[in-house]
C-alpha cells in the first residue's frame, strides 16, 4: 500500500479548488488601513480571484485531496 501525501497546512487555509479544477484564492489588501485605499481597489479586492496556470500546478501539489 502506498503512502498518502500530506496536505500543506498553509495552502489548505488559503486556496480552494473550483469544480473545473482551477485554484481560487482571496485577494490581498483588505485587512486594515482601509482609509487611504481607493473605492475601486477595495471593490476589486472584495471578490476572489483565480490563480494563474503556472502557480496552479504548484498549488495543486500542496493540496492533493482538496
Residue, then its C-alpha position, 0 to 999 in steps of 0.5 A: x500500500x502506498x503512502x498518502x501525501x500530506x496536505x500543506x497546512x498553509x495552502x489548505x487555509x488559503x486556496x480552494x479548488x473550483x469544480x473545473x479544477x482551477x485554484x481560487x484564492x482571496x485577494x490581498x489588501x483588505x485587512x486594515x488601513x482601509x482609509x487611504x485605499x481607493x473605492x475601486x481597489x477595495x471593490x476589486x479586492x472584495x471578490x476572489x480571484x483565480x490563480x494563474x496556470x503556472x502557480x496552479x500546478x504548484x498549488x495543486x501539489x500542496x493540496x492533493x485531496x482538496 
